[in-house]
Every structure is written in structure tokens, then in C-alpha cells.
Amino acid sequence: MSTHTGIATTSKGVVQIIEVDTQKPPFGHVLVKVSHTAIIPLDTYMSDHGRVLTESDYPMVLGFNVSGVIAEVGSGVEDLAVGDRIAAMGVRSASKGLQEYAILSRDSCAKIPDNLTLEEAATIPDNFITAFYTLFDGLGLPIPTFPISAPPPRADTPILIYGAGATSGHYCIQLLSLAGYKNIIATASTKHHPLLRSLGAQHVVDYRDADLSDKILFAAGGKVTLAVDCISARGTLGRLAKVMSADSSVALLLPVKEGDSVAASESGQMWMEVPADWNPFAPTVKLIGVRTLLYQENEYMRDNLMQKILPYLLREKIIEPNRVRLFEHGTLKERADAALELVRSGQVSGEKPVVKVQDV
């Protein structure tokens, strides 16, 4: 069996070059020659702190986002062909992006249009899936059918996207706007305000403002009932709690972290629910922990999100990829190390670190 090169965490705190068996795609899968992958915080949580991994999972290839060209199609896949360009989110080691070839299930792949570059495509899967799953499963908003023919039932309800400068926030705003919601409130640093308005936010507030709570309450016309925390750290939860109504719902992009950013603290301590001893919310507030990797438990999303919905939105040019920060110089290991270091430092803002894996 032939092999290819990958970049994997081989034990907690260790990232190395490994050789991976290049397998044939099984039923319902495709073999993709990987072009680019985007590095996300979960990659660093895994590599640095061993999050969501057991000893039997090592070595685990990194890079949840994949863009590339289909090299081989397994039986049972009838709507994709060799040479098609795709974007996907891989969960298992064999399906990750920091390797030359990835095995991906058909339902995780979105065929991309010719006008989208492969480096842009690599920014999309995890954020798009996270935003769609958070809004239309976690918060329970009705799943839209694009293009929409009528406004949704709660079109004018204020919806707060906290930490909208994070790339997941960009997709939350775009999807809400496309679905017909008219009162989207976003918090982000001032430099992101023009972009967030262009994506569909009606009100944008700098999260560093001393009167942040007052500005959010003014924009919402009172307490907020629906919110997404794209950061989910102790500091952001404390500020959110000041503006949420007693009967509100708050979606938290897990894990919950110490401090005030998506970067892991030095201890690496994280929680899959808000610790009771520092939960700032009223007991009646519904806290919804979002675990993106479980999105396929929603059968509609499993069967439609990547195969149909995302390709349509990209083909019609009505959803935008994130801004790319490209790592393309040096060896693959050097590129991966540089991107991982940028993410773990917490310095990523409004862009996606993308590693070029190879020419395809």
C-alpha cells in the first residue's frame, strides 16, 4: 500500500510528520487530494492539551477543514466525480486536512463553484456548519429554505451575536440575514464593524465599551432573549448575563474556557458546560452547549447541509468566505507549526489561518 505525508499530534504537546497509508475510498466516500486546510482552535486544544482524544486516538492528523480535488470515488457516490473541487469538514484522522490525501464521506463534502479558490474554500466548512447548527438546531429557529419566500415568524426579534469578530460570527450573521432576520446585534472590535454591517448586522457594538450593556439594551429595546456566544469564555459569559432576559436562550460554542478569548489558558482547563460555581446567568436562562462535531445527529442537516445547501449558497454567490491568512512558505511542517502557533496565541481576528498542503 502506498503512503502519504501528514502532520499529526502523536502525544499531548507533540506535533510531528507521519506517514499515512493511502487507502481506497469505501462505500459512500471519496478520496480527496488535499490542497488547503484551515487551522481552528480545536486543533490546538487537541495538539496542546489532548482534548477530545484518548490514547488510542494517537496519532491524530490535524486540520478539520479540507479543500481539494477528488482523486477517486467510492461505490455509492453518484453525484461527485474525479476532478470535482470540494470543501469538507473531517472529524476522523483519515479525513483531516493536514495530509496529502483524505478519505471523506459524501455527506461531509460540498462541491464548490469555479469562482471560489481552494484557499478560500478551506475557510468555510467548520464555521458554516457551526453557525447553521447553532442557529437552526441549538437555538431552535426554523430551518430556512433558500431562497426564502416569506419572513420567519420571529423576524424582528433581537438576536445577539457576541464575539462576532470571530469567523463563526460572520456566518451566524450571514445566515440570519439570508433567513430574513432583521434585528441582528453584533459585538466586535471597531475594526470589524464595517464588515459585520455588510454581512447583515443592524447594530454593532464594541465589546470594550464601558457602556456595552447599555448599548446592547438600547439596540434591542430591552433585555435580549436569543444570543450566541462565539467565544464562550468566563469573561464573555459575565457580560452576556447582564443583558439576557430571565427566559432567554444562549447558545455557547463549546468548550467553555477560562479568561476572555477562544485561546486556551496555560492550564488548558476547559468545560463542556458552565461550571456551577461561576455561572453568571439566572437559573431560568436556557444554556445550550453547541458541539459542532455532532451536527450529523440532525438527519436533515446530515443529508442536506453540505450536499445541497452550501453548494447552492456558494453557486449563487450569496455567502462569503472568511478572509484568508495564508501559510505557504517553508516545509509543510513549518507551515503547520506557524499556523498552530498563531491560533494558540489568541491573535487570530476576523480571518482564517490557512495552510497550503500541496498543489493539486
C-alpha positions in Angstrom: 0.0 0.0 0.0 1.3 3.5 -0.9 1.7 6.1 1.8 1.5 9.9 2.0 2.7 12.6 4.4 0.6 14.0 7.2 1.0 16.3 10.2 -0.3 14.8 13.4 -0.3 15.1 17.2 1.4 12.0 18.4 1.0 12.6 22.1 -0.1 15.6 24.2 2.1 18.6 23.3 3.8 16.9 20.4 3.2 17.5 16.6 5.2 15.5 14.1 5.4 14.5 10.5 4.0 11.0 10.0 3.5 8.6 7.1 -0.1 7.6 6.5 -1.5 4.7 4.4 -3.2 6.0 1.3 -6.4 4.0 1.3 -9.1 3.4 -1.3 -12.4 5.1 -0.5 -15.0 2.8 0.9 -18.7 2.8 0.1 -20.2 6.3 0.3 -16.8 8.0 0.5 -14.3 9.8 -1.8 -10.5 10.1 -1.8 -9.5 13.8 -1.9 -6.1 15.2 -2.9 -5.9 17.9 -0.3 -5.0 21.4 -1.4 -5.5 23.6 1.8 -6.7 23.3 5.3 -7.7 25.9 7.8 -6.4 25.7 11.4 -9.0 26.2 14.1 -8.8 26.5 18.0 -9.9 22.8 18.4 -6.7 21.8 16.5 -4.6 23.5 19.3 -6.9 22.1 22.1 -6.1 18.6 20.7 -2.4 19.1 20.0 -1.5 21.0 23.1 -3.9 19.6 25.7 -5.1 16.3 24.3 -8.7 17.5 24.3 -11.4 15.0 23.0 -8.6 12.4 22.5 -7.9 9.1 24.1 -4.6 7.2 24.0 -6.0 5.0 21.2 -6.7 8.1 19.0 -3.0 8.9 18.6 -1.5 9.7 16.1 -4.3 12.1 15.1 -3.9 14.1 11.9 -4.8 17.8 12.4 -6.8 20.2 10.2 -10.6 19.9 10.5 -11.2 21.9 7.3 -10.4 20.4 3.9 -10.3 21.7 0.4 -9.1 19.8 -2.6 -9.8 17.8 -5.7 -11.4 14.4 -5.8 -8.9 11.7 -6.8 -11.1 8.6 -6.5 -14.8 8.0 -5.9 -16.1 5.1 -3.9 -19.1 3.0 -4.7 -22.4 4.5 -3.8 -21.4 8.1 -4.6 -23.2 9.1 -7.8 -23.2 12.9 -7.7 -19.4 13.6 -7.4 -16.7 12.7 -9.9 -12.9 12.6 -10.2 -11.7 16.1 -10.7 -14.5 17.8 -8.8 -13.4 20.5 -6.3 -14.8 20.2 -2.8 -14.8 21.7 0.7 -15.4 19.5 3.7 -15.1 19.1 7.4 -13.2 16.0 8.5 -13.5 14.5 12.0 -11.5 11.3 12.0 -7.8 11.2 11.5 -8.2 9.8 7.9 -10.5 12.6 7.0 -8.4 15.6 8.3 -6.7 18.3 6.1 -3.1 18.4 7.2 -2.2 15.4 5.0 -1.8 14.9 1.2 -4.9 12.7 0.9 -8.1 12.4 2.9 -10.9 9.9 2.9 -14.2 11.8 3.3 -17.8 10.7 3.5 -20.1 12.1 0.8 -22.4 13.8 3.3 -19.5 15.9 4.6 -18.5 17.2 1.2 -19.7 20.3 -0.6 -18.9 20.7 -4.3 -17.6 24.3 -4.8 -18.0 26.6 -7.9 -15.2 27.6 -10.2 -15.2 31.2 -9.0 -14.1 30.1 -5.4 -10.4 29.5 -4.8 -9.4 26.4 -2.9 -7.7 28.5 -0.2 -11.0 30.4 0.3 -13.0 27.2 0.3 -10.8 25.9 3.2 -12.2 28.7 5.5 -15.8 27.7 5.1 -16.8 24.2 6.4 -16.4 24.3 10.2 -17.7 27.9 10.5 -20.7 27.4 8.2 -21.7 24.1 9.9 -21.2 25.6 13.3 -23.4 28.6 12.6 -26.1 26.7 10.8 -26.3 24.0 13.5 -26.2 26.6 16.3 -29.0 28.8 14.9 -31.3 26.2 13.4 -30.8 23.3 15.9 -29.4 24.7 19.1 -31.5 27.9 19.3 -34.4 26.2 17.6 -35.0 28.8 14.9 -36.9 27.2 11.9 -34.7 25.8 9.3 -34.8 28.1 6.3 -35.2 27.1 2.7 -33.2 29.3 0.4 -34.1 31.5 -1.3 -36.7 32.3 1.4 -40.2 33.2 0.2 -41.5 34.8 3.4 -40.0 36.2 6.6 -39.6 33.8 9.5 -42.1 34.0 12.5 -39.6 35.9 14.7 -38.0 38.1 12.0 -38.0 41.2 14.2 -36.8 39.6 17.4 -33.4 40.9 18.5 -30.7 38.3 18.2 -27.3 39.0 19.8 -24.1 37.5 18.3 -21.5 38.1 20.9 -17.9 37.9 19.6 -19.0 38.4 16.0 -15.4 39.3 15.0 -14.7 35.5 15.3 -15.1 33.9 11.9 -18.0 31.7 13.2 -19.8 35.0 14.0 -19.5 36.1 10.3 -21.5 33.0 9.3 -24.1 33.5 12.1 -24.8 37.0 10.8 -24.9 36.0 7.1 -27.2 33.0 7.7 -29.6 35.1 9.9 -29.7 37.8 7.4 -30.3 35.4 4.5 -33.1 33.7 6.5 -34.9 37.0 6.9 -34.0 38.2 10.4 -34.0 42.0 10.7 -32.7 42.8 14.1 -29.2 41.3 14.4 -26.9 42.8 17.1 -23.2 42.1 17.0 -20.3 42.8 19.4 -16.8 43.0 18.0 -13.8 45.4 18.0 -14.4 48.5 15.9 -12.2 47.4 13.0 -14.7 44.7 12.2 -17.8 46.9 12.2 -17.9 47.7 8.5 -17.6 44.1 7.5 -20.3 42.9 10.0 -22.7 45.6 8.8 -22.1 44.5 5.2 -22.9 40.9 6.2 -26.2 41.9 7.7 -25.8 43.1 11.2 -28.2 46.0 12.0 -26.4 47.1 15.2 -22.7 46.7 16.0 -21.2 47.5 19.4 -17.5 47.5 20.5 -17.2 44.8 23.2 -14.6 47.0 25.0 -17.0 49.9 25.5 -17.6 50.8 29.2 -21.3 51.1 28.4 -21.5 47.9 26.4 -24.6 46.6 28.3 -26.5 49.9 27.9 -25.7 50.0 24.1 -26.9 46.4 23.6 -30.1 47.0 25.7 -30.8 50.2 23.7 -30.3 48.4 20.3 -32.6 45.5 21.5 -35.2 47.8 23.0 -34.9 45.9 26.3 -33.5 42.6 27.5 -32.3 40.1 24.9 -34.0 36.7 24.5 -31.7 35.0 21.9 -27.9 35.0 21.8 -24.9 33.2 20.5 -21.6 33.4 22.3 -18.9 32.7 19.7 -16.1 33.0 22.3 -17.7 31.2 25.3 -15.2 32.2 28.0 -15.7 33.3 31.6 -15.4 37.0 30.7 -17.8 36.9 27.8 -20.4 35.0 29.8 -20.3 37.5 32.5 -21.0 40.4 30.1 -23.8 38.4 28.3 -25.6 37.7 31.6 -26.1 41.4 32.2 -28.3 41.8 29.0 -30.2 38.5 28.9 -33.8 38.2 30.0 -34.8 35.6 32.6 -36.5 33.5 29.9 -33.7 33.8 27.3 -31.8 31.1 25.4 -28.0 31.4 25.0 -26.0 29.1 22.6 -22.4 28.6 23.7 -19.8 27.4 21.2 -18.1 24.7 23.4 -15.8 24.3 25.1 -16.2 26.9 27.8 -12.8 28.5 28.6 -11.1 30.5 31.3 -10.2 34.1 30.6 -11.8 36.1 27.8 -10.8 34.6 24.4 -11.0 31.4 22.3 -7.4 30.6 23.1 -6.7 28.0 25.8 -5.2 29.2 29.0 -1.8 27.8 30.1 -3.6 25.2 32.2 -5.7 24.1 29.3 -8.7 23.8 31.6 -12.0 23.8 29.7 -15.5 22.7 30.4 -18.3 21.2 28.3 -20.9 23.1 30.4 -20.7 26.3 32.5 -19.2 25.5 36.0 -21.9 25.9 38.6 -19.6 28.0 40.9 -19.2 30.8 38.3 -22.4 30.6 36.3 -23.5 34.2 36.0 -26.9 33.5 34.5 -30.3 33.4 36.2 -31.4 29.8 36.8 -34.2 30.2 34.3 -31.9 31.1 31.4 -31.5 28.2 28.9 -27.9 27.5 28.2 -27.3 25.4 25.0 -23.9 23.9 24.6 -23.1 23.5 20.9 -20.9 20.6 19.8 -20.4 21.1 16.1 -18.9 17.6 15.6 -22.3 16.1 16.4 -24.2 18.1 13.8 -24.9 14.9 11.7 -27.2 13.7 14.5 -29.7 16.1 13.0 -30.8 14.0 10.0 -31.9 16.9 7.9 -28.5 18.6 8.3 -26.7 15.4 7.6 -28.5 14.9 4.4 -28.7 18.5 3.1 -26.2 20.9 4.7 -23.0 20.1 2.7 -24.5 18.3 -0.2 -27.2 20.8 -1.1 -27.4 24.0 1.0 -23.8 25.1 1.0 -23.2 24.4 -2.8 -26.4 26.5 -3.6 -25.3 29.4 -1.4 -21.8 29.4 -3.0 -23.0 28.9 -6.5 -25.4 31.9 -6.2 -22.6 34.0 -4.5 -24.8 34.9 -1.6 -22.5 33.7 1.2 -18.9 34.9 1.6 -15.8 33.0 2.7 -13.6 34.4 5.5 -10.6 36.5 4.9 -7.5 34.2 4.4 -4.2 34.4 6.2 -2.2 32.0 4.0 0.8 30.0 5.2 2.5 28.8 2.0 6.3 29.1 2.6 8.7 26.6 4.1 8.0 22.9 4.6 4.6 21.6 5.3 5.6 21.1 9.0 6.9 24.6 9.2 3.7 26.0 7.7 1.6 23.9 10.1 3.6 24.9 13.1 3.3 28.6 12.2 -0.4 28.4 11.8 -0.9 26.5 15.0 1.2 29.0 17.0 -0.9 31.9 15.6 -4.1 30.2 16.7 -2.8 29.2 20.2 -1.6 32.7 20.8 -5.1 34.1 20.5 -4.1 36.6 17.9 -6.4 35.5 15.1 -9.1 38.1 14.5 -11.6 38.2 11.6 -9.5 35.9 9.4 -8.8 32.2 9.0 -5.2 30.8 9.1 -5.0 28.6 6.1 -2.1 26.1 5.4 -1.3 25.2 1.8 -0.7 21.5 1.8 0.2 21.0 -1.9 -0.5 21.9 -5.4 -3.4 19.9 -6.9 
